[in-house]
Amino acid sequence: MPHNRPRSGRRNGVQVARVVEVVGIGAGDPGQVTVEAVAALRRADVVFFLDKPGQARELSDLRQLILDTHLPEGGYRVARAEDPPRRREADAYTGAVADWRSRRAEVCQQLITEHLGPDETGAFLVWGDPALYDSIIAVVEEVLARGEVDFEVRVRPGISSLSALAARHRVTFNQIAGSVQITTGRRLATGWPAQVDDVLVMLDSGNTFLRYRDEPGVTIHWGAYVGTADEILVSGPLAEVAEHIVATRERARAAKGWIMDSYLLRRQTTDPV
């Protein structure tokens, strides 16, 4: 939502002492949390947890591990709320996401109002990097736009799951003189992006890479739970490893009740024009 709010600690000439930090915490490895992120967390009076239901609460346990690793002395409070589920049966994807963000904004506004004092700092912990396929920045902006509570927003970048994936496989995002596109399984299902040889794919519940296993020269670098103790990596010619990835993914999801995975699809670079 566009607006002209400054990013300083002043609103309409009045100093705002309340601060909300949006902190990227990486893909799960406490060693990949940046020095800037650790400093921000150490300034926090309260850390906000949006808990997932069921077995996915393990994600909250990983957040707590990161806090325990970098803030062993404590000194902060934890305020928790249930993360509203997205209505996945909705026909209009964009509308469903907008509805989900608004319901998350309601929850976040309540957390900030009830648990963050007028001179305190609160922190939302975001997987990977807050700028990449995460909604908390937009959610916090919606809370501000409502005008019922005021605070300064600060965003701390993190190591994305895609960066961690590429590092684990010891590859780069793109080839020499080549382009790379970050997309979703939903988008990839409509076709391989034009003039792109390397495609980084997130949010693919349908194993969309199977559509391209018969295309010559395509390789895949896939990873699940990257950066955690349960990390799984598979790499090779897509035609040879596609079914193995599908089976591995199904077993992992059945065992844990949830999965976070991504992959890089790569085909031989075409000569630049």
C-alpha atoms as an extended CHARMM CRD file, in Angstrom:
* protein
*
       273  EXT
         1         1  MET       CA              0.0000000000        0.0000000000        0.0000000000  PROA      1               0.0000000000
         2         2  PRO       CA              1.7370000000        3.2150000000       -1.1090000000  PROA      2               0.0000000000
         3         3  HSD       CA              2.2190000000        6.0030000000        1.4160000000  PROA      3               0.0000000000
         4         4  ASN       CA              4.6410000000        8.7580000000        2.2990000000  PROA      4               0.0000000000
         5         5  ARG       CA              5.6030000000        7.6460000000        5.7820000000  PROA      5               0.0000000000
         6         6  PRO       CA              9.2470000000        8.4140000000        6.5920000000  PROA      6               0.0000000000
         7         7  ARG       CA             11.4470000000        5.6130000000        7.8330000000  PROA      7               0.0000000000
         8         8  SER       CA             12.8930000000        7.7170000000       10.6430000000  PROA      8               0.0000000000
         9         9  GLY       CA             11.6140000000        7.6820000000       14.2080000000  PROA      9               0.0000000000
        10        10  ARG       CA              9.3900000000       10.7370000000       13.6700000000  PROA      10              0.0000000000
        11        11  ARG       CA              5.7480000000       10.9440000000       12.6000000000  PROA      11              0.0000000000
        12        12  ASN       CA              4.2950000000       14.3810000000       11.8500000000  PROA      12              0.0000000000
        13        13  GLY       CA              7.0820000000       16.0410000000       13.8280000000  PROA      13              0.0000000000
        14        14  VAL       CA              6.5700000000       13.8410000000       16.9140000000  PROA      14              0.0000000000
        15        15  GLN       CA              9.2250000000       11.4080000000       18.0520000000  PROA      15              0.0000000000
        16        16  VAL       CA              8.0770000000        7.7710000000       18.0190000000  PROA      16              0.0000000000
        17        17  ALA       CA              9.9910000000        5.6200000000       20.4910000000  PROA      17              0.0000000000
        18        18  ARG       CA              8.2150000000        2.3320000000       19.8000000000  PROA      18              0.0000000000
        19        19  VAL       CA             10.1390000000        0.2280000000       17.2440000000  PROA      19              0.0000000000
        20        20  VAL       CA              9.2360000000       -2.9200000000       15.3160000000  PROA      20              0.0000000000
        21        21  GLU       CA             12.1590000000       -4.8490000000       13.8340000000  PROA      21              0.0000000000
        22        22  VAL       CA             11.5590000000       -7.2570000000       10.9350000000  PROA      22              0.0000000000
        23        23  VAL       CA             14.5620000000       -9.5540000000       11.2130000000  PROA      23              0.0000000000
        24        24  GLY       CA             15.6880000000      -12.0720000000        8.6170000000  PROA      24              0.0000000000
        25        25  ILE       CA             17.0650000000      -15.1050000000       10.4550000000  PROA      25              0.0000000000
        26        26  GLY       CA             18.2240000000      -17.2630000000        7.5520000000  PROA      26              0.0000000000
        27        27  ALA       CA             17.1140000000      -20.7150000000        6.5110000000  PROA      27              0.0000000000
        28        28  GLY       CA             17.4510000000      -22.3690000000        9.9160000000  PROA      28              0.0000000000
        29        29  ASP       CA             21.1530000000      -22.5910000000       10.7240000000  PROA      29              0.0000000000
        30        30  PRO       CA             21.9160000000      -20.3330000000       13.7360000000  PROA      30              0.0000000000
        31        31  GLY       CA             25.3730000000      -19.7850000000       12.2350000000  PROA      31              0.0000000000
        32        32  GLN       CA             23.8370000000      -18.0100000000        9.2470000000  PROA      32              0.0000000000
        33        33  VAL       CA             22.1860000000      -15.2320000000       11.2350000000  PROA      33              0.0000000000
        34        34  THR       CA             23.9650000000      -11.9810000000       10.3830000000  PROA      34              0.0000000000
        35        35  VAL       CA             25.7680000000       -9.7790000000       12.9040000000  PROA      35              0.0000000000
        36        36  GLU       CA             23.2630000000       -7.0120000000       12.1290000000  PROA      36              0.0000000000
        37        37  ALA       CA             20.3450000000       -9.3400000000       12.8680000000  PROA      37              0.0000000000
        38        38  VAL       CA             21.8850000000      -10.4940000000       16.1610000000  PROA      38              0.0000000000
        39        39  ALA       CA             22.4020000000       -6.8750000000       17.2290000000  PROA      39              0.0000000000
        40        40  ALA       CA             18.7630000000       -6.1100000000       16.4300000000  PROA      40              0.0000000000
        41        41  LEU       CA             17.5510000000       -9.1160000000       18.4030000000  PROA      41              0.0000000000
        42        42  ARG       CA             19.6460000000       -8.1170000000       21.3960000000  PROA      42              0.0000000000
        43        43  ARG       CA             17.9060000000       -4.7490000000       21.4360000000  PROA      43              0.0000000000
        44        44  ALA       CA             14.4620000000       -6.3590000000       21.4650000000  PROA      44              0.0000000000
        45        45  ASP       CA             12.3170000000       -6.2010000000       24.5760000000  PROA      45              0.0000000000
        46        46  VAL       CA              9.7670000000       -8.6010000000       23.1000000000  PROA      46              0.0000000000
        47        47  VAL       CA              9.9370000000      -11.1800000000       20.3040000000  PROA      47              0.0000000000
        48        48  PHE       CA              6.6940000000      -11.9690000000       18.4780000000  PROA      48              0.0000000000
        49        49  PHE       CA              6.0040000000      -15.5890000000       17.5070000000  PROA      49              0.0000000000
        50        50  LEU       CA              3.3510000000      -16.4520000000       14.9320000000  PROA      50              0.0000000000
        51        51  ASP       CA              2.9580000000      -20.1600000000       15.6350000000  PROA      51              0.0000000000
        52        52  LYS       CA              1.9470000000      -22.6220000000       12.9410000000  PROA      52              0.0000000000
        53        53  PRO       CA             -0.5510000000      -25.3290000000       13.9530000000  PROA      53              0.0000000000
        54        54  GLY       CA              0.2270000000      -29.0270000000       14.3730000000  PROA      54              0.0000000000
        55        55  GLN       CA              3.6380000000      -30.4710000000       13.6320000000  PROA      55              0.0000000000
        56        56  ALA       CA              4.7070000000      -27.2560000000       11.9280000000  PROA      56              0.0000000000
        57        57  ARG       CA              5.1670000000      -25.8020000000       15.4320000000  PROA      57              0.0000000000
        58        58  GLU       CA              8.6670000000      -27.2160000000       15.0100000000  PROA      58              0.0000000000
        59        59  LEU       CA              9.3210000000      -23.9880000000       13.1100000000  PROA      59              0.0000000000
        60        60  SER       CA              8.7770000000      -22.0740000000       16.3440000000  PROA      60              0.0000000000
        61        61  ASP       CA             11.1960000000      -24.4150000000       18.1000000000  PROA      61              0.0000000000
        62        62  LEU       CA             13.8190000000      -23.5380000000       15.4830000000  PROA      62              0.0000000000
        63        63  ARG       CA             13.1850000000      -19.8340000000       16.0950000000  PROA      63              0.0000000000
        64        64  GLN       CA             13.6980000000      -20.4170000000       19.8010000000  PROA      64              0.0000000000
        65        65  LEU       CA             16.9470000000      -22.2840000000       19.0920000000  PROA      65              0.0000000000
        66        66  ILE       CA             18.2120000000      -19.2590000000       17.1760000000  PROA      66              0.0000000000
        67        67  LEU       CA             17.3010000000      -16.9870000000       20.0850000000  PROA      67              0.0000000000
        68        68  ASP       CA             18.9420000000      -19.3160000000       22.6080000000  PROA      68              0.0000000000
        69        69  THR       CA             22.0940000000      -19.4350000000       20.4930000000  PROA      69              0.0000000000
        70        70  HSD       CA             22.5130000000      -15.6850000000       20.1380000000  PROA      70              0.0000000000
        71        71  LEU       CA             20.7290000000      -14.3840000000       23.2420000000  PROA      71              0.0000000000
        72        72  PRO       CA             21.7400000000      -16.9460000000       25.8860000000  PROA      72              0.0000000000
        73        73  GLU       CA             21.3150000000      -14.4020000000       28.6780000000  PROA      73              0.0000000000
        74        74  GLY       CA             17.6350000000      -13.9110000000       27.8740000000  PROA      74              0.0000000000
        75        75  GLY       CA             16.4400000000      -10.4280000000       28.7690000000  PROA      75              0.0000000000
        76        76  TYR       CA             13.4860000000      -10.4840000000       26.3780000000  PROA      76              0.0000000000
        77        77  ARG       CA              9.8520000000      -11.5550000000       26.4850000000  PROA      77              0.0000000000
        78        78  VAL       CA              8.0790000000      -13.7990000000       23.9830000000  PROA      78              0.0000000000
        79        79  ALA       CA              4.5400000000      -12.9490000000       22.8460000000  PROA      79              0.0000000000
        80        80  ARG       CA              2.7890000000      -15.6720000000       20.8730000000  PROA      80              0.0000000000
        81        81  ALA       CA             -0.2550000000      -15.9140000000       18.6530000000  PROA      81              0.0000000000
        82        82  GLU       CA             -1.6210000000      -18.4860000000       16.2240000000  PROA      82              0.0000000000
        83        83  ASP       CA             -0.7450000000      -17.6730000000       12.6250000000  PROA      83              0.0000000000
        84        84  PRO       CA             -4.0280000000      -17.5380000000       10.6570000000  PROA      84              0.0000000000
        85        85  PRO       CA             -4.1560000000      -20.1950000000        7.9200000000  PROA      85              0.0000000000
        86        86  ARG       CA             -4.4970000000      -19.1410000000        4.3090000000  PROA      86              0.0000000000
        87        87  ARG       CA             -7.7470000000      -20.2600000000        2.6700000000  PROA      87              0.0000000000
        88        88  ARG       CA             -6.2480000000      -22.5550000000        0.0460000000  PROA      88              0.0000000000
        89        89  GLU       CA             -9.6170000000      -23.6120000000       -1.3380000000  PROA      89              0.0000000000
        90        90  ALA       CA            -10.2550000000      -20.1030000000       -2.6440000000  PROA      90              0.0000000000
        91        91  ASP       CA            -10.4760000000      -19.7980000000       -6.4270000000  PROA      91              0.0000000000
        92        92  ALA       CA             -8.7800000000      -16.3850000000       -6.6520000000  PROA      92              0.0000000000
        93        93  TYR       CA             -5.1980000000      -16.8000000000       -5.4560000000  PROA      93              0.0000000000
        94        94  THR       CA             -4.3970000000      -13.0840000000       -5.2060000000  PROA      94              0.0000000000
        95        95  GLY       CA             -7.5730000000      -12.3770000000       -3.2870000000  PROA      95              0.0000000000
        96        96  ALA       CA             -6.9250000000      -15.2770000000       -0.9270000000  PROA      96              0.0000000000
        97        97  VAL       CA             -3.4470000000      -13.9670000000       -0.1610000000  PROA      97              0.0000000000
        98        98  ALA       CA             -4.7570000000      -10.4250000000        0.4170000000  PROA      98              0.0000000000
        99        99  ASP       CA             -7.3860000000      -11.8040000000        2.8130000000  PROA      99              0.0000000000
       100       100  TRP       CA             -4.7230000000      -13.8350000000        4.6340000000  PROA      100             0.0000000000
       101       101  ARG       CA             -2.4590000000      -10.8090000000        5.0110000000  PROA      101             0.0000000000
       102       102  SER       CA             -5.3050000000       -8.7490000000        6.4450000000  PROA      102             0.0000000000
       103       103  ARG       CA             -6.0700000000      -11.4380000000        9.0060000000  PROA      103             0.0000000000
       104       104  ARG       CA             -2.3630000000      -11.6170000000        9.8750000000  PROA      104             0.0000000000
       105       105  ALA       CA             -2.3830000000       -7.8360000000       10.2770000000  PROA      105             0.0000000000
       106       106  GLU       CA             -5.2010000000       -8.1510000000       12.8220000000  PROA      106             0.0000000000
       107       107  VAL       CA             -3.1420000000      -10.6470000000       14.8240000000  PROA      107             0.0000000000
       108       108  CYS       CA              0.0670000000       -8.6050000000       14.5810000000  PROA      108             0.0000000000
       109       109  GLN       CA             -1.6940000000       -5.4050000000       15.5700000000  PROA      109             0.0000000000
       110       110  GLN       CA             -3.0620000000       -7.1160000000       18.6590000000  PROA      110             0.0000000000
       111       111  LEU       CA              0.3970000000       -8.4310000000       19.5570000000  PROA      111             0.0000000000
       112       112  ILE       CA              1.9740000000       -4.9820000000       19.1860000000  PROA      112             0.0000000000
       113       113  THR       CA             -0.8230000000       -3.1940000000       21.0470000000  PROA      113             0.0000000000
       114       114  GLU       CA             -0.9220000000       -5.6110000000       23.9770000000  PROA      114             0.0000000000
       115       115  HSD       CA              2.7490000000       -6.4750000000       24.3970000000  PROA      115             0.0000000000
       116       116  LEU       CA              4.9140000000       -3.6070000000       23.1200000000  PROA      116             0.0000000000
       117       117  GLY       CA              5.3440000000       -0.6740000000       25.4790000000  PROA      117             0.0000000000
       118       118  PRO       CA              5.6240000000        2.9290000000       24.2690000000  PROA      118             0.0000000000
       119       119  ASP       CA              9.4350000000        2.9710000000       24.6030000000  PROA      119             0.0000000000
       120       120  GLU       CA             10.1410000000       -0.6500000000       23.6550000000  PROA      120             0.0000000000
       121       121  THR       CA             11.4210000000       -2.5920000000       20.6690000000  PROA      121             0.0000000000
       122       122  GLY       CA              9.6900000000       -5.6740000000       19.3100000000  PROA      122             0.0000000000
       123       123  ALA       CA             10.9380000000       -8.1370000000       16.7090000000  PROA      123             0.0000000000
       124       124  PHE       CA              9.3110000000      -10.4220000000       14.1720000000  PROA      124             0.0000000000
       125       125  LEU       CA             11.6200000000      -13.2710000000       13.1280000000  PROA      125             0.0000000000
       126       126  VAL       CA             11.3760000000      -13.9930000000        9.4030000000  PROA      126             0.0000000000
       127       127  TRP       CA             12.7060000000      -17.1300000000        7.7220000000  PROA      127             0.0000000000
       128       128  GLY       CA             15.3510000000      -16.4160000000        5.1160000000  PROA      128             0.0000000000
       129       129  ASP       CA             15.2190000000      -12.8340000000        3.8820000000  PROA      129             0.0000000000
       130       130  PRO       CA             12.1600000000      -10.6210000000        4.5670000000  PROA      130             0.0000000000
       131       131  ALA       CA             12.2090000000       -9.3360000000        0.9810000000  PROA      131             0.0000000000
       132       132  LEU       CA             11.7790000000      -12.7470000000       -0.6380000000  PROA      132             0.0000000000
       133       133  TYR       CA              8.3520000000      -14.4130000000       -0.5940000000  PROA      133             0.0000000000
       134       134  ASP       CA              7.4240000000      -13.3070000000        2.9070000000  PROA      134             0.0000000000
       135       135  SER       CA              4.4840000000      -11.1340000000        3.8930000000  PROA      135             0.0000000000
       136       136  ILE       CA              5.4950000000       -9.6310000000        7.2450000000  PROA      136             0.0000000000
       137       137  ILE       CA              6.7300000000       -6.3370000000        5.7430000000  PROA      137             0.0000000000
       138       138  ALA       CA              3.3900000000       -5.8700000000        3.9630000000  PROA      138             0.0000000000
       139       139  VAL       CA              1.5070000000       -6.9630000000        7.0920000000  PROA      139             0.0000000000
       140       140  VAL       CA              3.3260000000       -4.4540000000        9.3030000000  PROA      140             0.0000000000
       141       141  GLU       CA              2.7230000000       -1.7170000000        6.7240000000  PROA      141             0.0000000000
       142       142  GLU       CA             -0.9930000000       -2.5430000000        6.7900000000  PROA      142             0.0000000000
       143       143  VAL       CA             -1.0070000000       -2.2180000000       10.5790000000  PROA      143             0.0000000000
       144       144  LEU       CA              0.6000000000        1.2240000000       10.2460000000  PROA      144             0.0000000000
       145       145  ALA       CA             -1.8270000000        2.2660000000        7.5020000000  PROA      145             0.0000000000
       146       146  ARG       CA             -4.7820000000        1.6010000000        9.8060000000  PROA      146             0.0000000000
       147       147  GLY       CA             -3.5270000000        4.4190000000       12.0220000000  PROA      147             0.0000000000
       148       148  GLU       CA             -4.5080000000        2.7750000000       15.3110000000  PROA      148             0.0000000000
       149       149  VAL       CA             -0.9780000000        2.1550000000       16.5590000000  PROA      149             0.0000000000
       150       150  ASP       CA              2.2650000000        3.8910000000       15.5910000000  PROA      150             0.0000000000
       151       151  PHE       CA              5.8620000000        2.6990000000       15.5420000000  PROA      151             0.0000000000
       152       152  GLU       CA              9.0640000000        2.9050000000       13.5590000000  PROA      152             0.0000000000
       153       153  VAL       CA              9.7660000000       -0.0090000000       11.2050000000  PROA      153             0.0000000000
       154       154  ARG       CA             13.2620000000       -1.3830000000       10.6290000000  PROA      154             0.0000000000
       155       155  VAL       CA             14.0700000000       -4.3060000000        8.3330000000  PROA      155             0.0000000000
       156       156  ARG       CA             17.1830000000       -6.4820000000        8.6830000000  PROA      156             0.0000000000
       157       157  PRO       CA             18.1100000000       -8.6360000000        5.6650000000  PROA      157             0.0000000000
       158       158  GLY       CA             18.8430000000      -12.3200000000        6.0480000000  PROA      158             0.0000000000
       159       159  ILE       CA             20.3530000000      -15.2070000000        4.1340000000  PROA      159             0.0000000000
       160       160  SER       CA             17.6110000000      -16.5360000000        1.8860000000  PROA      160             0.0000000000
       161       161  SER       CA             16.7990000000      -20.2160000000        1.5620000000  PROA      161             0.0000000000
       162       162  LEU       CA             17.8320000000      -19.9340000000       -2.0880000000  PROA      162             0.0000000000
       163       163  SER       CA             21.2530000000      -18.5700000000       -1.1470000000  PROA      163             0.0000000000
       164       164  ALA       CA             21.6640000000      -21.4040000000        1.3240000000  PROA      164             0.0000000000
       165       165  LEU       CA             20.5270000000      -23.9320000000       -1.3050000000  PROA      165             0.0000000000
       166       166  ALA       CA             23.0780000000      -22.7160000000       -3.8510000000  PROA      166             0.0000000000
       167       167  ALA       CA             25.8350000000      -22.7350000000       -1.2430000000  PROA      167             0.0000000000
       168       168  ARG       CA             25.0330000000      -26.2870000000       -0.1680000000  PROA      168             0.0000000000
       169       169  HSD       CA             25.1800000000      -27.4690000000       -3.7840000000  PROA      169             0.0000000000
       170       170  ARG       CA             28.2530000000      -25.3080000000       -4.4960000000  PROA      170             0.0000000000
       171       171  VAL       CA             26.6450000000      -23.6350000000       -7.5310000000  PROA      171             0.0000000000
       172       172  THR       CA             25.8340000000      -20.0990000000       -8.6110000000  PROA      172             0.0000000000
       173       173  PHE       CA             22.3840000000      -18.7730000000       -9.4360000000  PROA      173             0.0000000000
       174       174  ASN       CA             23.2620000000      -18.0860000000      -13.0550000000  PROA      174             0.0000000000
       175       175  GLN       CA             25.7300000000      -19.1830000000      -15.7090000000  PROA      175             0.0000000000
       176       176  ILE       CA             28.1510000000      -16.9520000000      -17.6170000000  PROA      176             0.0000000000
       177       177  ALA       CA             26.2160000000      -14.1870000000      -19.3870000000  PROA      177             0.0000000000
       178       178  GLY       CA             22.9850000000      -15.9110000000      -18.3930000000  PROA      178             0.0000000000
       179       179  SER       CA             19.8740000000      -14.6570000000      -16.6440000000  PROA      179             0.0000000000
       180       180  VAL       CA             18.1490000000      -16.1300000000      -13.6100000000  PROA      180             0.0000000000
       181       181  GLN       CA             14.5240000000      -15.8910000000      -12.5350000000  PROA      181             0.0000000000
       182       182  ILE       CA             13.0290000000      -16.5670000000       -9.1110000000  PROA      182             0.0000000000
       183       183  THR       CA              9.4960000000      -17.8810000000       -9.3900000000  PROA      183             0.0000000000
       184       184  THR       CA              6.9120000000      -20.2380000000       -7.9230000000  PROA      184             0.0000000000
       185       185  GLY       CA              5.6750000000      -23.6530000000       -8.9240000000  PROA      185             0.0000000000
       186       186  ARG       CA              2.3670000000      -22.0350000000       -9.9130000000  PROA      186             0.0000000000
       187       187  ARG       CA              4.1670000000      -19.7600000000      -12.3820000000  PROA      187             0.0000000000
       188       188  LEU       CA              6.5460000000      -22.4370000000      -13.6710000000  PROA      188             0.0000000000
       189       189  ALA       CA              3.5420000000      -24.5850000000      -14.5520000000  PROA      189             0.0000000000
       190       190  THR       CA              2.6510000000      -22.0540000000      -17.2670000000  PROA      190             0.0000000000
       191       191  GLY       CA              5.9990000000      -22.5490000000      -19.0030000000  PROA      191             0.0000000000
       192       192  TRP       CA              9.7320000000      -22.0580000000      -18.6840000000  PROA      192             0.0000000000
       193       193  PRO       CA             10.4260000000      -18.2860000000      -18.5220000000  PROA      193             0.0000000000
       194       194  ALA       CA             11.5400000000      -16.8280000000      -21.8410000000  PROA      194             0.0000000000
       195       195  GLN       CA             15.2250000000      -15.9870000000      -22.3270000000  PROA      195             0.0000000000
       196       196  VAL       CA             16.1210000000      -17.5640000000      -18.9680000000  PROA      196             0.0000000000
       197       197  ASP       CA             18.2710000000      -20.6470000000      -18.5110000000  PROA      197             0.0000000000
       198       198  ASP       CA             18.2960000000      -20.8320000000      -14.7060000000  PROA      198             0.0000000000
       199       199  VAL       CA             15.0800000000      -20.8890000000      -12.7020000000  PROA      199             0.0000000000
       200       200  LEU       CA             14.9540000000      -20.8180000000       -8.8990000000  PROA      200             0.0000000000
       201       201  VAL       CA             11.6460000000      -22.2260000000       -7.7110000000  PROA      201             0.0000000000
       202       202  MET       CA              9.8860000000      -21.8490000000       -4.3700000000  PROA      202             0.0000000000
       203       203  LEU       CA              6.4300000000      -22.7690000000       -3.0970000000  PROA      203             0.0000000000
       204       204  ASP       CA              6.0270000000      -25.7660000000       -5.3930000000  PROA      204             0.0000000000
       205       205  SER       CA              3.6650000000      -28.2700000000       -3.8030000000  PROA      205             0.0000000000
       206       206  GLY       CA              2.9800000000      -29.9840000000       -7.1180000000  PROA      206             0.0000000000
       207       207  ASN       CA              6.4670000000      -31.1220000000       -8.2250000000  PROA      207             0.0000000000
       208       208  THR       CA              6.2230000000      -28.9040000000      -11.2940000000  PROA      208             0.0000000000
       209       209  PHE       CA              9.7560000000      -29.8250000000      -12.3460000000  PROA      209             0.0000000000
       210       210  LEU       CA              8.3140000000      -33.1250000000      -13.6230000000  PROA      210             0.0000000000
       211       211  ARG       CA              6.9970000000      -31.2040000000      -16.6470000000  PROA      211             0.0000000000
       212       212  TYR       CA             10.5710000000      -30.6870000000      -17.8330000000  PROA      212             0.0000000000
       213       213  ARG       CA             12.1880000000      -34.0540000000      -17.1480000000  PROA      213             0.0000000000
       214       214  ASP       CA             12.0870000000      -35.0090000000      -20.8530000000  PROA      214             0.0000000000
       215       215  GLU       CA             13.7510000000      -31.7850000000      -21.9550000000  PROA      215             0.0000000000
       216       216  PRO       CA             17.3810000000      -32.5340000000      -22.9000000000  PROA      216             0.0000000000
       217       217  GLY       CA             20.2050000000      -31.1380000000      -20.8040000000  PROA      217             0.0000000000
       218       218  VAL       CA             18.1980000000      -29.9650000000      -17.7820000000  PROA      218             0.0000000000
       219       219  THR       CA             19.7070000000      -30.4420000000      -14.3310000000  PROA      219             0.0000000000
       220       220  ILE       CA             18.1830000000      -29.8230000000      -10.9100000000  PROA      220             0.0000000000
       221       221  HSD       CA             19.6190000000      -28.8660000000       -7.5350000000  PROA      221             0.0000000000
       222       222  TRP       CA             16.9280000000      -29.5570000000       -4.9290000000  PROA      222             0.0000000000
       223       223  GLY       CA             16.9210000000      -29.1480000000       -1.1730000000  PROA      223             0.0000000000
       224       224  ALA       CA             14.5130000000      -29.5080000000        1.7340000000  PROA      224             0.0000000000
       225       225  TYR       CA             14.8890000000      -28.1470000000        5.2800000000  PROA      225             0.0000000000
       226       226  VAL       CA             18.0980000000      -26.4790000000        4.0990000000  PROA      226             0.0000000000
       227       227  GLY       CA             20.1420000000      -25.1430000000        6.9900000000  PROA      227             0.0000000000
       228       228  THR       CA             18.6140000000      -27.4630000000        9.5930000000  PROA      228             0.0000000000
       229       229  ALA       CA             19.6160000000      -30.8180000000       11.0500000000  PROA      229             0.0000000000
       230       230  ASP       CA             17.0630000000      -32.5070000000        8.7600000000  PROA      230             0.0000000000
       231       231  GLU       CA             18.5220000000      -31.0790000000        5.5510000000  PROA      231             0.0000000000
       232       232  ILE       CA             18.0660000000      -33.1910000000        2.4050000000  PROA      232             0.0000000000
       233       233  LEU       CA             19.8970000000      -32.5040000000       -0.8590000000  PROA      233             0.0000000000
       234       234  VAL       CA             19.4970000000      -34.1120000000       -4.2880000000  PROA      234             0.0000000000
       235       235  SER       CA             21.2540000000      -33.0180000000       -7.4640000000  PROA      235             0.0000000000
       236       236  GLY       CA             21.7380000000      -34.3380000000      -10.9840000000  PROA      236             0.0000000000
       237       237  PRO       CA             20.2280000000      -34.6160000000      -14.4600000000  PROA      237             0.0000000000
       238       238  LEU       CA             16.5030000000      -34.0250000000      -14.0690000000  PROA      238             0.0000000000
       239       239  ALA       CA             15.5610000000      -37.0960000000      -16.1120000000  PROA      239             0.0000000000
       240       240  GLU       CA             17.5310000000      -39.2910000000      -13.7270000000  PROA      240             0.0000000000
       241       241  VAL       CA             16.6350000000      -37.8330000000      -10.3220000000  PROA      241             0.0000000000
       242       242  ALA       CA             13.1010000000      -36.4240000000      -10.7630000000  PROA      242             0.0000000000
       243       243  GLU       CA             11.2390000000      -39.4740000000       -9.4610000000  PROA      243             0.0000000000
       244       244  HSD       CA             13.7490000000      -39.8550000000       -6.6230000000  PROA      244             0.0000000000
       245       245  ILE       CA             13.0460000000      -36.2800000000       -5.5340000000  PROA      245             0.0000000000
       246       246  VAL       CA              9.2870000000      -36.8840000000       -5.6240000000  PROA      246             0.0000000000
       247       247  ALA       CA              9.6140000000      -40.0060000000       -3.4520000000  PROA      247             0.0000000000
       248       248  THR       CA             12.0450000000      -38.3310000000       -1.0610000000  PROA      248             0.0000000000
       249       249  ARG       CA              9.7780000000      -35.3260000000       -0.7410000000  PROA      249             0.0000000000
       250       250  GLU       CA              6.7320000000      -37.4720000000        0.0160000000  PROA      250             0.0000000000
       251       251  ARG       CA              8.5720000000      -39.4520000000        2.7000000000  PROA      251             0.0000000000
       252       252  ALA       CA              9.9060000000      -36.3060000000        4.3480000000  PROA      252             0.0000000000
       253       253  ARG       CA              6.5290000000      -34.6020000000        4.3820000000  PROA      253             0.0000000000
       254       254  ALA       CA              4.8510000000      -37.7070000000        5.8220000000  PROA      254             0.0000000000
       255       255  ALA       CA              7.4830000000      -38.0180000000        8.5330000000  PROA      255             0.0000000000
       256       256  LYS       CA              7.4570000000      -34.3770000000        9.6610000000  PROA      256             0.0000000000
       257       257  GLY       CA              3.9790000000      -33.2280000000        8.6660000000  PROA      257             0.0000000000
       258       258  TRP       CA              5.3700000000      -30.2460000000        6.7270000000  PROA      258             0.0000000000
       259       259  ILE       CA              8.0890000000      -29.4370000000        4.2300000000  PROA      259             0.0000000000
       260       260  MET       CA             10.0610000000      -26.3900000000        3.1560000000  PROA      260             0.0000000000
       261       261  ASP       CA             11.9460000000      -26.9740000000       -0.0830000000  PROA      261             0.0000000000
       262       262  SER       CA             13.2200000000      -25.1760000000       -3.1580000000  PROA      262             0.0000000000
       263       263  TYR       CA             15.2390000000      -25.9720000000       -6.2350000000  PROA      263             0.0000000000
       264       264  LEU       CA             17.2900000000      -24.6280000000       -9.1130000000  PROA      264             0.0000000000
       265       265  LEU       CA             16.4310000000      -25.8420000000      -12.5970000000  PROA      265             0.0000000000
       266       266  ARG       CA             19.2750000000      -25.3260000000      -15.0490000000  PROA      266             0.0000000000
       267       267  ARG       CA             19.5930000000      -25.8980000000      -18.7710000000  PROA      267             0.0000000000
       268       268  GLN       CA             22.6040000000      -25.2920000000      -20.9540000000  PROA      268             0.0000000000
       269       269  THR       CA             23.1590000000      -21.6000000000      -21.5160000000  PROA      269             0.0000000000
       270       270  THR       CA             22.2200000000      -20.3630000000      -24.9470000000  PROA      270             0.0000000000
       271       271  ASP       CA             24.6360000000      -17.9860000000      -26.6560000000  PROA      271             0.0000000000
       272       272  PRO       CA             23.9120000000      -14.3650000000      -25.7150000000  PROA      272             0.0000000000
       273       273  VAL       CA             22.5270000000      -12.2030000000      -28.4850000000  PROA      273             0.0000000000
